[in-house]
Amino acid sequence: MIANDQELKIALDRIAQFQAQVAHLRNTETNPINYSAAVSGFITEIDRMQLEVREYLSVHPRELTAV
């Protein structure tokens, strides 16, 4: 779980890196089956991290310090 803005930045950077990797594979992998196998883990991780980002951003900063 993301606990502060520094961790948010790290998560967003990782998401961007994984998205770039998927985009690269999309342009270089010629076999659709191999492409699907290669990117499935990246896409799963992107989804997981995006959920954490949404959860963090949905809470006001004062609510975070009150807990």
C-alpha positions in Angstrom: 0.0 0.0 0.0 1.2 3.5 -0.8 1.8 5.5 2.4 3.1 8.8 1.2 3.7 11.0 -1.9 7.2 9.7 -2.3 5.9 6.1 -2.6 3.2 7.5 -5.0 5.9 8.9 -7.3 7.8 5.6 -7.2 4.7 3.7 -8.1 3.9 6.0 -10.9 7.4 5.7 -12.2 7.3 1.9 -12.1 3.9 2.0 -13.9 5.4 4.1 -16.6 8.4 1.8 -17.0 6.2 -1.3 -17.3 3.9 0.5 -19.8 7.0 1.4 -21.9 8.2 -2.3 -21.7 4.8 -3.5 -22.9 4.8 -0.9 -25.7 8.2 -2.0 -26.7 7.2 -5.7 -26.8 4.1 -4.8 -28.7 6.2 -3.3 -31.5 8.9 -6.0 -31.5 7.3 -9.3 -30.8 6.0 -10.8 -34.1 4.1 -13.8 -32.6 0.8 -12.9 -30.9 1.0 -15.9 -28.6 4.5 -15.0 -27.5 3.5 -11.4 -27.0 0.6 -12.3 -24.8 2.8 -14.5 -22.7 5.5 -11.9 -22.4 3.3 -9.0 -21.4 0.7 -10.7 -19.1 2.8 -10.3 -16.0 3.6 -6.7 -16.8 -0.1 -5.9 -17.3 -1.1 -7.7 -14.1 1.4 -5.7 -12.2 0.3 -2.4 -13.9 -3.3 -3.1 -12.9 -2.3 -3.9 -9.3 -0.2 -0.8 -8.9 -2.8 1.4 -10.6 -5.3 0.1 -8.0 -2.9 1.1 -5.2 -2.5 4.6 -6.8 -6.3 5.0 -7.0 -6.8 4.0 -3.4 -4.1 6.4 -2.2 -5.4 9.3 -4.2 -9.0 8.7 -3.0 -8.1 9.5 0.5 -7.5 13.1 1.6 -4.1 13.7 3.2 -5.6 14.7 6.6 -7.3 11.3 6.7 -4.0 9.6 6.2 -2.4 11.4 9.2 -5.5 10.8 11.4 -5.2 7.0 11.1 
